Amino acid sequence: MQTRSPNARRTPRHQLRVDAAGRQLAELRTQFSAELECAREQVAIVQEHAEASERYALRKLDQESTLFG
């Protein structure tokens, strides 16, 4: 008994569906990667703002303690 590969049983119509699904998957991966990169950039910006706010608050506290200390 000869074993056939799964690809050998595919009809042309089935292969078209598989190819279309592969293209759709590749497109979705590209879109996801772009959205993920955008989200990472936004997180980096928010982190920078938070760090700047923290530095500002610490400077203000230091100034107050110098004035009233």
BAVOKE-411511 format. One record per residue: residue in one letter; x, z, y of N, C-alpha, C in turn. Coordinates in nm, 3 decimals, always signed. Example, Ala and Ser with C-alpha at 12.3 -4.5 7.8 and 13.67 -1.06 7.14 Angstrom:
BEGIN
<site aa="a" n_X="+1.319" n_Z="+0.780" n_Y="-0.569" ca_X="+1.230" ca_Z="+0.780" ca_Y="-0.450" c_X="+1.320" c_Z="+0.780" c_Y="-0.330"/>
<site aa="s" n_X="+1.285" n_Z="+0.708" n_Y="-0.225" ca_X="+1.367" ca_Z="+0.714" ca_Y="-0.106" c_X="+1.290" c_Z="+0.787" c_Y="+0.003"/>
END
This chain:
BEGIN
<site aa="m" n_X="+0.084" n_Z="+0.000" n_Y="-0.118" ca_X="+0.000" ca_Z="+0.000" ca_Y="+0.000" c_X="+0.089" c_Z="+0.000" c_Y="+0.125"/>
<site aa="q" n_X="+0.062" n_Z="-0.092" n_Y="+0.211" ca_X="+0.143" ca_Z="-0.107" ca_Y="+0.332" c_X="+0.078" c_Z="-0.030" c_Y="+0.446"/>
<site aa="t" n_X="+0.160" n_Z="+0.049" n_Y="+0.518" ca_X="+0.107" ca_Z="+0.123" ca_Y="+0.631" c_X="+0.124" c_Z="+0.039" c_Y="+0.756"/>
<site aa="r" n_X="+0.024" n_Z="+0.044" n_Y="+0.839" ca_X="+0.027" ca_Z="-0.033" ca_Y="+0.963" c_X="+0.041" c_Z="+0.064" c_Y="+1.080"/>
<site aa="s" n_X="+0.109" n_Z="+0.020" n_Y="+1.180" ca_X="+0.123" ca_Z="+0.103" ca_Y="+1.299" c_X="-0.010" c_Z="+0.107" c_Y="+1.372"/>
<site aa="p" n_X="-0.035" n_Z="+0.212" n_Y="+1.450" ca_X="-0.162" ca_Z="+0.219" ca_Y="+1.525" c_X="-0.182" c_Z="+0.100" c_Y="+1.618"/>
<site aa="n" n_X="-0.073" n_Z="+0.046" n_Y="+1.670" ca_X="-0.084" ca_Z="-0.068" ca_Y="+1.762" c_X="-0.130" c_Z="-0.195" c_Y="+1.691"/>
<site aa="a" n_X="-0.105" n_Z="-0.205" n_Y="+1.562" ca_X="-0.141" ca_Z="-0.326" ca_Y="+1.489" c_X="-0.291" c_Z="-0.341" c_Y="+1.477"/>
<site aa="r" n_X="-0.367" n_Z="-0.233" n_Y="+1.484" ca_X="-0.511" ca_Z="-0.239" ca_Y="+1.468" c_X="-0.584" c_Z="-0.262" c_Y="+1.599"/>
<site aa="r" n_X="-0.517" n_Z="-0.259" n_Y="+1.707" ca_X="-0.584" ca_Z="-0.272" ca_Y="+1.837" c_X="-0.632" c_Z="-0.415" c_Y="+1.859"/>
<site aa="t" n_X="-0.752" n_Z="-0.423" n_Y="+1.907" ca_X="-0.806" ca_Z="-0.553" ca_Y="+1.944" c_X="-0.760" c_Z="-0.585" c_Y="+2.085"/>
<site aa="p" n_X="-0.766" n_Z="-0.710" n_Y="+2.123" ca_X="-0.726" ca_Z="-0.743" ca_Y="+2.261" c_X="-0.808" c_Z="-0.666" c_Y="+2.364"/>
<site aa="r" n_X="-0.935" n_Z="-0.646" n_Y="+2.337" ca_X="-1.020" ca_Z="-0.571" ca_Y="+2.431" c_X="-0.975" c_Z="-0.426" c_Y="+2.440"/>
<site aa="h" n_X="-0.944" n_Z="-0.369" n_Y="+2.324" ca_X="-0.895" ca_Z="-0.230" ca_Y="+2.322" c_X="-0.761" c_Z="-0.220" c_Y="+2.396"/>
<site aa="q" n_X="-0.676" n_Z="-0.319" n_Y="+2.376" ca_X="-0.545" ca_Z="-0.318" ca_Y="+2.443" c_X="-0.562" c_Z="-0.326" c_Y="+2.594"/>
<site aa="l" n_X="-0.661" n_Z="-0.405" n_Y="+2.640" ca_X="-0.687" ca_Z="-0.414" ca_Y="+2.783" c_X="-0.727" c_Z="-0.278" c_Y="+2.840"/>
<site aa="r" n_X="-0.810" n_Z="-0.205" n_Y="+2.765" ca_X="-0.850" ca_Z="-0.072" ca_Y="+2.809" c_X="-0.731" c_Z="+0.023" c_Y="+2.812"/>
<site aa="v" n_X="-0.647" n_Z="+0.016" n_Y="+2.711" ca_X="-0.528" ca_Z="+0.102" ca_Y="+2.706" c_X="-0.436" c_Z="+0.069" c_Y="+2.823"/>
<site aa="d" n_X="-0.417" n_Z="-0.057" n_Y="+2.850" ca_X="-0.331" ca_Z="-0.099" ca_Y="+2.961" c_X="-0.389" c_Z="-0.052" c_Y="+3.095"/>
<site aa="a" n_X="-0.520" n_Z="-0.067" n_Y="+3.111" ca_X="-0.584" ca_Z="-0.024" ca_Y="+3.236" c_X="-0.573" c_Z="+0.127" c_Y="+3.252"/>
<site aa="a" n_X="-0.590" n_Z="+0.201" n_Y="+3.143" ca_X="-0.576" ca_Z="+0.347" ca_Y="+3.150" c_X="-0.433" c_Z="+0.385" c_Y="+3.185"/>
<site aa="g" n_X="-0.337" n_Z="+0.312" n_Y="+3.133" ca_X="-0.197" ca_Z="+0.339" ca_Y="+3.165" c_X="-0.167" c_Z="+0.315" c_Y="+3.312"/>
<site aa="r" n_X="-0.221" n_Z="+0.207" n_Y="+3.365" ca_X="-0.202" ca_Z="+0.179" ca_Y="+3.508" c_X="-0.269" c_Z="+0.285" c_Y="+3.595"/>
<site aa="q" n_X="-0.389" n_Z="+0.325" n_Y="+3.554" ca_X="-0.461" ca_Z="+0.429" ca_Y="+3.628" c_X="-0.384" c_Z="+0.560" c_Y="+3.625"/>
<site aa="l" n_X="-0.329" n_Z="+0.595" n_Y="+3.510" ca_X="-0.251" ca_Z="+0.718" ca_Y="+3.498" c_X="-0.128" c_Z="+0.712" c_Y="+3.588"/>
<site aa="a" n_X="-0.060" n_Z="+0.599" n_Y="+3.589" ca_X="+0.059" ca_Z="+0.585" ca_Y="+3.674" c_X="+0.021" c_Z="+0.598" c_Y="+3.822"/>
<site aa="e" n_X="-0.092" n_Z="+0.539" n_Y="+3.860" ca_X="-0.138" ca_Z="+0.549" ca_Y="+3.999" c_X="-0.173" c_Z="+0.693" c_Y="+4.035"/>
<site aa="l" n_X="-0.241" n_Z="+0.763" n_Y="+3.944" ca_X="-0.276" ca_Z="+0.902" ca_Y="+3.970" c_X="-0.153" c_Z="+0.990" c_Y="+3.980"/>
<site aa="r" n_X="-0.054" n_Z="+0.964" n_Y="+3.897" ca_X="+0.071" ca_Z="+1.042" ca_Y="+3.904" c_X="+0.140" c_Z="+1.020" c_Y="+4.037"/>
<site aa="t" n_X="+0.141" n_Z="+0.896" n_Y="+4.084" ca_X="+0.203" ca_Z="+0.865" ca_Y="+4.213" c_X="+0.129" c_Z="+0.936" c_Y="+4.325"/>
<site aa="q" n_X="-0.004" n_Z="+0.930" n_Y="+4.320" ca_X="-0.085" ca_Z="+0.996" ca_Y="+4.422" c_X="-0.064" c_Z="+1.148" c_Y="+4.419"/>
<site aa="f" n_X="-0.062" n_Z="+1.205" n_Y="+4.299" ca_X="-0.040" ca_Z="+1.348" ca_Y="+4.285" c_X="+0.096" c_Z="+1.387" c_Y="+4.340"/>
<site aa="s" n_X="+0.198" n_Z="+1.309" n_Y="+4.310" ca_X="+0.332" ca_Z="+1.339" ca_Y="+4.360" c_X="+0.337" c_Z="+1.337" c_Y="+4.512"/>
<site aa="a" n_X="+0.269" n_Z="+1.241" n_Y="+4.572" ca_X="+0.266" ca_Z="+1.232" ca_Y="+4.718" c_X="+0.193" c_Z="+1.353" c_Y="+4.778"/>
<site aa="e" n_X="+0.081" n_Z="+1.390" n_Y="+4.718" ca_X="+0.007" ca_Z="+1.507" ca_Y="+4.767" c_X="+0.086" c_Z="+1.635" c_Y="+4.748"/>
<site aa="l" n_X="+0.156" n_Z="+1.647" n_Y="+4.637" ca_X="+0.238" ca_Z="+1.764" ca_Y="+4.612" c_X="+0.351" c_Z="+1.775" c_Y="+4.714"/>
<site aa="e" n_X="+0.414" n_Z="+1.664" n_Y="+4.745" ca_X="+0.522" ca_Z="+1.664" ca_Y="+4.845" c_X="+0.468" c_Z="+1.706" c_Y="+4.981"/>
<site aa="c" n_X="+0.351" n_Z="+1.656" n_Y="+5.017" ca_X="+0.288" ca_Z="+1.692" ca_Y="+5.144" c_X="+0.259" c_Z="+1.842" c_Y="+5.147"/>
<site aa="a" n_X="+0.207" n_Z="+1.894" n_Y="+5.039" ca_X="+0.176" ca_Z="+2.038" ca_Y="+5.032" c_X="+0.304" c_Z="+2.121" c_Y="+5.043"/>
<site aa="r" n_X="+0.410" n_Z="+2.076" n_Y="+4.980" ca_X="+0.539" ca_Z="+2.148" ca_Y="+4.989" c_X="+0.590" c_Z="+2.150" c_Y="+5.132"/>
<site aa="e" n_X="+0.576" n_Z="+2.038" n_Y="+5.202" ca_X="+0.618" ca_Z="+2.032" ca_Y="+5.342" c_X="+0.535" c_Z="+2.127" c_Y="+5.427"/>
<site aa="q" n_X="+0.405" n_Z="+2.133" n_Y="+5.402" ca_X="+0.319" ca_Z="+2.224" ca_Y="+5.477" c_X="+0.356" c_Z="+2.369" c_Y="+5.451"/>
<site aa="v" n_X="+0.387" n_Z="+2.401" n_Y="+5.327" ca_X="+0.428" ca_Z="+2.538" ca_Y="+5.292" c_X="+0.558" c_Z="+2.572" c_Y="+5.365"/>
<site aa="a" n_X="+0.652" n_Z="+2.479" n_Y="+5.369" ca_X="+0.778" ca_Z="+2.503" ca_Y="+5.437" c_X="+0.756" c_Z="+2.530" c_Y="+5.586"/>
<site aa="i" n_X="+0.666" n_Z="+2.455" n_Y="+5.648" ca_X="+0.636" ca_Z="+2.474" ca_Y="+5.790" c_X="+0.573" c_Z="+2.611" c_Y="+5.813"/>
<site aa="v" n_X="+0.478" n_Z="+2.649" n_Y="+5.729" ca_X="+0.413" ca_Z="+2.779" ca_Y="+5.742" c_X="+0.515" c_Z="+2.892" c_Y="+5.723"/>
<site aa="q" n_X="+0.605" n_Z="+2.876" n_Y="+5.627" ca_X="+0.708" ca_Z="+2.978" ca_Y="+5.605" c_X="+0.799" c_Z="+2.991" c_Y="+5.727"/>
<site aa="e" n_X="+0.835" n_Z="+2.877" n_Y="+5.786" ca_X="+0.919" ca_Z="+2.881" ca_Y="+5.906" c_X="+0.848" c_Z="+2.954" c_Y="+6.019"/>
<site aa="h" n_X="+0.720" n_Z="+2.927" n_Y="+6.037" ca_X="+0.642" ca_Z="+2.994" ca_Y="+6.142" c_X="+0.633" c_Z="+3.144" c_Y="+6.115"/>
<site aa="a" n_X="+0.611" n_Z="+3.181" n_Y="+5.990" ca_X="+0.601" ca_Z="+3.323" ca_Y="+5.954" c_X="+0.734" c_Z="+3.394" c_Y="+5.981"/>
<site aa="e" n_X="+0.843" n_Z="+3.330" n_Y="+5.946" ca_X="+0.975" ca_Z="+3.391" ca_Y="+5.970" c_X="+1.002" c_Z="+3.405" c_Y="+6.119"/>
<site aa="a" n_X="+0.963" n_Z="+3.304" n_Y="+6.197" ca_X="+0.983" ca_Z="+3.311" ca_Y="+6.342" c_X="+0.898" c_Z="+3.424" c_Y="+6.401"/>
<site aa="s" n_X="+0.774" n_Z="+3.437" n_Y="+6.353" ca_X="+0.687" ca_Z="+3.546" ca_Y="+6.402" c_X="+0.745" c_Z="+3.682" c_Y="+6.366"/>
<site aa="e" n_X="+0.799" n_Z="+3.693" n_Y="+6.248" ca_X="+0.858" ca_Z="+3.820" ca_Y="+6.206" c_X="+0.979" c_Z="+3.854" c_Y="+6.293"/>
<site aa="r" n_X="+1.064" n_Z="+3.755" n_Y="+6.318" ca_X="+1.181" ca_Z="+3.779" ca_Y="+6.404" c_X="+1.137" c_Z="+3.823" c_Y="+6.544"/>
<site aa="y" n_X="+1.034" n_Z="+3.757" n_Y="+6.597" ca_X="+0.982" ca_Z="+3.791" ca_Y="+6.729" c_X="+0.931" c_Z="+3.936" c_Y="+6.730"/>
<site aa="a" n_X="+0.853" n_Z="+3.973" n_Y="+6.629" ca_X="+0.798" ca_Z="+4.109" ca_Y="+6.622" c_X="+0.909" c_Z="+4.212" c_Y="+6.611"/>
<site aa="l" n_X="+1.012" n_Z="+4.182" n_Y="+6.533" ca_X="+1.124" ca_Z="+4.276" ca_Y="+6.519" c_X="+1.201" c_Z="+4.290" c_Y="+6.650"/>
<site aa="r" n_X="+1.217" n_Z="+4.179" n_Y="+6.723" ca_X="+1.285" ca_Z="+4.187" ca_Y="+6.854" c_X="+1.204" c_Z="+4.273" c_Y="+6.950"/>
<site aa="k" n_X="+1.072" n_Z="+4.254" n_Y="+6.949" ca_X="+0.986" ca_Z="+4.334" ca_Y="+7.037" c_X="+0.996" c_Z="+4.483" c_Y="+7.002"/>
<site aa="l" n_X="+0.993" n_Z="+4.514" n_Y="+6.874" ca_X="+1.006" ca_Z="+4.654" ca_Y="+6.832" c_X="+1.141" c_Z="+4.712" c_Y="+6.873"/>
<site aa="d" n_X="+1.244" n_Z="+4.631" n_Y="+6.861" ca_X="+1.378" ca_Z="+4.676" ca_Y="+6.899" c_X="+1.384" c_Z="+4.701" c_Y="+7.050"/>
<site aa="q" n_X="+1.323" n_Z="+4.612" n_Y="+7.128" ca_X="+1.321" ca_Z="+4.629" ca_Y="+7.273" c_X="+1.245" c_Z="+4.757" c_Y="+7.310"/>
<site aa="e" n_X="+1.133" n_Z="+4.779" n_Y="+7.246" ca_X="+1.054" ca_Z="+4.898" ca_Y="+7.276" c_X="+1.129" c_Z="+5.026" c_Y="+7.240"/>
<site aa="s" n_X="+1.195" n_Z="+5.022" n_Y="+7.127" ca_X="+1.268" ca_Z="+5.143" ca_Y="+7.087" c_X="+1.388" c_Z="+5.168" c_Y="+7.179"/>
<site aa="t" n_X="+1.445" n_Z="+5.060" n_Y="+7.234" ca_X="+1.555" ca_Z="+5.075" ca_Y="+7.327" c_X="+1.504" c_Z="+5.132" c_Y="+7.459"/>
<site aa="l" n_X="+1.389" n_Z="+5.084" n_Y="+7.503" ca_X="+1.333" ca_Z="+5.132" ca_Y="+7.630" c_X="+1.285" c_Z="+5.276" c_Y="+7.622"/>
<site aa="f" n_X="+1.219" n_Z="+5.309" n_Y="+7.511" ca_X="+1.157" ca_Z="+5.440" ca_Y="+7.500" c_X="+1.236" c_Z="+5.536" c_Y="+7.412"/>
<site aa="g" n_X="+1.344" n_Z="+5.491" n_Y="+7.356" ca_X="+1.417" ca_Z="+5.573" ca_Y="+7.262" c_X="+1.514" c_Z="+5.662" c_Y="+7.322"/>
END
